[in-house]
Amino acid sequence: MSVDGDSSPLSSSGSDDFAALLNEELAGISSDESLEEEADETDQDHDGEEEEVNEELNVEDADFAAKRSKRQRLDTLDDDEGLHCSTSLEPVSQSSDVSVQLEICAHPSLIKGMCVKCGRMVDDVSAVALGYIHKDLKVGSDELARLRNKDLKSLFRKKKLYLVLDLDHTLLNSTHFQHISPDEEYLKNQTDSLQDLPNGNLFQLDSMRMFTKLRPFVRTFLKEASNMFEMYVYTMGERPYAMEMARLLDPGKIYFDSRVISQADCTQKHQKGLDVVLGAESAVIILDDTEYVCAVACYRFLFLCASTFKPIGFFLLLVSILRLCLLGS
């Protein structure tokens, strides 16, 4: 009995102690959990505050970056404006004018393939070579038409036309030394001085190994014709020969100047074409002793064989015919 009686209080006090211990443990766990919860809440609060701070910092950084980018753009614009202000506007306008000019240039004339106006290299197959005016010169078809029209108006105001003159068997005769017959050897002693061209008629040209005889009264004819025409020399001979003959006929360059056309200037082989003459075809009169060499259908072509006329009669008749042509134009 005593055993049972003693065991019961122990059991009762043990359970209480256990209950108290359990309560204490539970209280400790609870307090720990509350501390952890408070710590978690504190951490969350700190995290929230850090996120808010980071967001504010990010916003401030973005604003700062935007302001810095804007300031850089403004600085760039200021620099550009300063550059434009410090630089003259004239070169810019000149550059734009040059670019426009290059785009609209019609390439009126070329020297060695380079346009004399814009400086570009141009391959214009329609351009006409006028080497007798300037070496390697080519003139475009439109520019050639413009020049002819302008020159024609100027010529009409002077009441003149164009006269294209052949050389050999027309204005003079030439023969090489080796073709002189024994009966003609005396001519070597009757040649005139090359130092007195205006007063000479028979010349010995050693550089070309030939004699040249001007037709009698040819200079009188040229003087009379110059009052009615702008004259060209047009020969199928080579250029050195053409230039030397023009020098004998016109030592002062009064009648022909640079208007001396030779075989090298022809655009058609063995034919004389008016495409290299700076004169409107309708206002051109051609004087030649060979009809087939002229590659034009010109109603003002004068085919005259000078040998059928006496020296004085040839040029008198010729001047009369030319005057009629001028009146009929």
C-alpha positions in Angstrom: 0.0 0.0 0.0 2.7 2.3 1.0 4.4 1.7 -2.3 1.3 2.6 -4.2 0.7 5.6 -2.0 4.3 6.9 -2.5 4.3 6.3 -6.2 1.3 8.4 -6.9 2.7 11.8 -5.6 5.9 11.2 -7.5 4.0 10.5 -10.6 1.9 13.6 -10.0 4.9 15.9 -9.3 6.8 14.4 -12.2 4.0 15.2 -14.6 3.8 18.7 -13.3 7.5 19.1 -13.6 7.4 17.7 -17.0 4.5 19.9 -17.8 6.4 22.9 -16.5 9.5 21.9 -18.3 7.4 21.4 -21.4 5.8 24.7 -21.0 9.3 26.3 -20.5 10.6 24.6 -23.6 7.5 25.6 -25.5 7.9 29.1 -24.2 11.5 29.1 -25.3 10.7 27.7 -28.7 7.9 30.3 -29.0 10.3 33.1 -27.9 12.9 31.8 -30.3 10.3 31.7 -33.1 9.1 35.2 -32.2 12.7 36.3 -32.2 13.3 34.7 -35.6 10.1 36.2 -36.9 11.2 39.6 -35.6 14.6 39.0 -37.2 12.9 37.9 -40.4 10.7 41.0 -40.3 13.6 43.1 -39.6 15.6 41.6 -42.4 12.6 42.0 -44.7 12.3 45.6 -43.6 16.0 46.1 -44.3 15.6 44.3 -47.7 12.6 46.5 -48.5 14.5 49.6 -47.5 17.5 48.4 -49.6 15.3 47.8 -52.6 13.8 51.2 -52.2 17.2 52.7 -51.8 18.4 50.8 -54.9 15.4 51.8 -56.9 16.0 55.5 -55.9 19.6 55.1 -56.8 18.7 53.5 -60.1 16.3 56.4 -60.9 18.9 58.9 -59.9 21.5 57.1 -62.1 19.1 57.0 -65.0 18.4 60.7 -64.6 22.1 61.4 -64.3 22.9 59.4 -67.4 20.1 61.1 -69.4 21.3 64.5 -68.3 24.9 63.6 -69.2 23.8 62.3 -72.6 21.8 65.4 -73.3 24.7 67.6 -72.2 27.0 65.7 -74.5 24.6 66.2 -77.4 24.4 69.9 -76.6 28.1 70.1 -76.5 28.4 68.4 -79.8 25.9 70.7 -81.4 27.7 73.7 -79.9 31.0 72.4 -81.3 29.4 71.9 -84.8 27.9 75.4 -84.7 31.2 76.8 -83.6 32.9 75.0 -86.5 30.4 76.3 -89.0 30.6 79.8 -87.6 34.4 79.8 -87.7 34.4 78.4 -91.3 33.5 80.6 -94.2 30.3 79.6 -96.0 31.8 80.5 -99.4 33.7 77.2 -99.9 30.5 75.3 -99.1 28.5 77.2 -101.7 31.3 76.8 -104.1 31.4 73.1 -103.5 27.7 72.8 -104.1 28.0 74.9 -107.2 30.8 72.7 -108.5 28.8 69.5 -107.8 25.8 71.0 -109.6 28.1 72.2 -112.4 29.6 68.7 -112.7 26.2 67.2 -113.0 24.8 69.5 -115.7 28.0 70.1 -117.7 27.4 69.4 -121.3 31.2 69.0 -122.0 31.3 71.5 -124.9 34.9 70.9 -125.8 37.7 68.5 -124.9 41.5 68.6 -124.8 43.0 65.1 -124.8 39.7 63.8 -123.7 39.3 66.2 -120.7 36.4 68.6 -120.6 37.8 72.1 -120.6 34.8 73.3 -118.5 34.5 70.7 -115.6 37.7 68.8 -115.9 36.2 65.4 -116.3 37.6 62.8 -118.7 34.9 62.3 -121.4 34.6 59.8 -124.3 32.5 61.7 -126.7 32.5 59.9 -130.1 30.4 62.6 -131.6 32.9 65.4 -130.9 34.7 66.8 -134.0 38.5 67.1 -133.9 39.7 70.6 -134.7 43.4 70.1 -134.4 44.2 73.0 -136.8 42.8 75.4 -134.1 44.5 73.7 -131.1 46.3 70.4 -130.8 44.1 67.6 -129.4 41.0 69.8 -129.4 37.6 68.3 -129.9 34.3 70.2 -130.0 30.9 68.6 -129.2 28.2 68.7 -131.8 26.0 71.0 -129.8 28.8 73.4 -129.1 29.8 73.3 -132.7 26.3 74.2 -133.8 26.2 77.1 -131.3 29.6 78.5 -132.5 28.5 78.3 -136.1 25.3 80.0 -135.4 27.0 82.8 -133.5 29.7 83.2 -136.1 27.2 83.3 -138.9 25.3 86.1 -137.3 28.5 88.1 -136.8 29.5 87.4 -140.4 26.1 88.5 -141.8 26.4 91.8 -139.9 29.7 92.3 -141.9 27.9 91.2 -145.1 30.3 88.3 -145.6 30.3 84.6 -146.4 32.9 81.8 -146.0 35.3 80.9 -148.8 37.2 77.6 -148.6 40.2 77.7 -150.9 42.3 74.8 -152.3 46.0 75.2 -152.7 47.6 73.2 -155.6 46.5 74.1 -159.1 44.2 76.8 -157.6 46.3 79.4 -155.8 49.8 78.0 -156.5 51.8 75.2 -158.1 54.6 73.1 -156.4 57.0 70.6 -157.8 59.9 68.6 -156.2 63.5 69.1 -157.3 63.7 65.7 -158.9 60.8 66.6 -161.2 62.5 69.6 -162.7 63.3 69.0 -166.4 66.6 70.2 -167.9 64.7 73.0 -169.7 63.5 74.2 -166.4 66.8 74.3 -164.6 67.0 78.1 -165.2 64.3 78.5 -162.6 66.8 77.9 -159.8 68.4 81.2 -160.6 65.1 83.2 -160.6 63.8 82.3 -157.2 62.8 85.0 -154.8 64.2 85.5 -151.3 62.3 83.9 -148.5 63.1 87.0 -146.5 60.9 89.1 -148.8 57.8 87.0 -149.1 55.2 89.7 -149.8 57.1 90.7 -153.0 58.0 87.2 -154.2 56.3 84.7 -156.5 58.8 81.8 -157.0 60.4 80.2 -154.0 62.9 77.4 -153.5 62.1 75.5 -150.3 65.1 73.4 -149.5 63.6 72.0 -146.3 60.9 70.3 -148.5 63.1 70.0 -151.6 60.6 71.7 -153.8 59.8 74.8 -155.8 56.6 76.7 -155.3 55.2 79.2 -157.8 52.3 81.5 -156.7 49.8 82.3 -159.4 50.1 85.8 -160.8 47.8 88.3 -159.0 47.0 85.8 -156.3 47.6 88.3 -153.5 45.4 90.9 -155.2 42.7 88.2 -155.3 43.1 87.4 -151.6 42.9 91.1 -150.8 39.7 91.6 -152.8 38.2 88.3 -151.5 38.9 89.2 -147.9 36.4 92.1 -148.2 33.7 89.6 -149.0 34.6 86.4 -147.2 36.2 84.8 -144.2 38.7 82.5 -145.9 40.0 79.0 -145.1 42.8 77.1 -146.7 41.8 73.4 -147.2 44.2 71.0 -148.8 44.7 67.3 -149.0 48.5 67.8 -148.5 50.2 67.2 -145.2 50.1 69.8 -142.4 53.8 71.0 -142.7 53.2 71.7 -146.4 49.9 73.4 -145.8 51.4 75.7 -143.2 54.4 76.6 -145.4 52.1 77.4 -148.3 49.9 79.6 -146.1 53.0 81.4 -145.0 54.0 82.2 -148.6 50.5 83.4 -149.5 49.8 85.2 -146.3 53.0 86.1 -144.4 51.2 88.6 -142.2 48.4 86.1 -141.2 45.9 88.7 -142.4 43.7 86.4 -144.5 43.8 82.9 -143.0 45.3 83.2 -139.5 44.9 79.7 -138.0 42.2 78.6 -140.5 44.5 76.2 -142.4 43.0 72.7 -142.8 45.2 69.8 -143.9 44.7 66.1 -144.7 45.2 65.1 -141.0 42.2 67.2 -140.1 39.8 65.4 -142.4 37.2 63.2 -140.8 36.8 61.2 -144.0 39.6 59.6 -145.9 40.7 61.3 -149.1 37.7 63.7 -148.9 37.2 67.2 -147.7 34.3 67.6 -145.4 32.8 70.9 -144.0 32.3 69.3 -140.6 35.7 70.7 -139.6 34.9 74.2 -140.9 33.5 76.6 -138.3 31.0 77.9 -140.7 27.4 77.1 -141.6 27.4 74.9 -144.7 24.7 77.1 -146.3 27.1 80.1 -146.2 30.2 78.3 -147.6 31.7 78.7 -151.1 34.3 76.2 -152.1 36.9 76.9 -154.7 38.7 73.7 -155.8 40.2 72.3 -159.0 39.0 68.7 -158.1 35.4 68.1 -157.7 35.3 64.6 -156.3 37.4 65.4 -153.2 34.6 67.5 -151.7 32.3 65.3 -149.6 29.4 67.9 -149.6 26.5 68.5 -151.8 27.0 72.2 -152.0 25.4 74.4 -154.7 28.2 77.0 -154.1 31.0 74.7 -155.2 33.1 76.4 -157.9 35.0 73.9 -160.0 37.4 75.9 -162.2 40.4 74.8 -164.1 42.8 77.7 -163.9 45.0 76.6 -166.7 42.2 77.4 -169.2 42.4 81.1 -168.4 45.0 83.7 -168.8 46.6 84.7 -165.5 44.8 88.0 -165.2 41.6 86.6 -166.6 41.3 83.8 -164.1 41.2 85.9 -161.0 39.1 88.7 -162.6 36.5 86.1 -163.5 36.8 84.5 -160.1 36.3 87.7 -158.2 33.2 88.5 -160.4 31.7 85.1 -159.7 32.3 85.4 -156.0 30.6 88.8 -156.0 27.6 87.3 -157.7 27.6 84.5 -155.1 27.6 87.0 -152.3 24.8 89.1 -153.8 22.7 85.9 -154.3 23.1 84.7 -150.8 
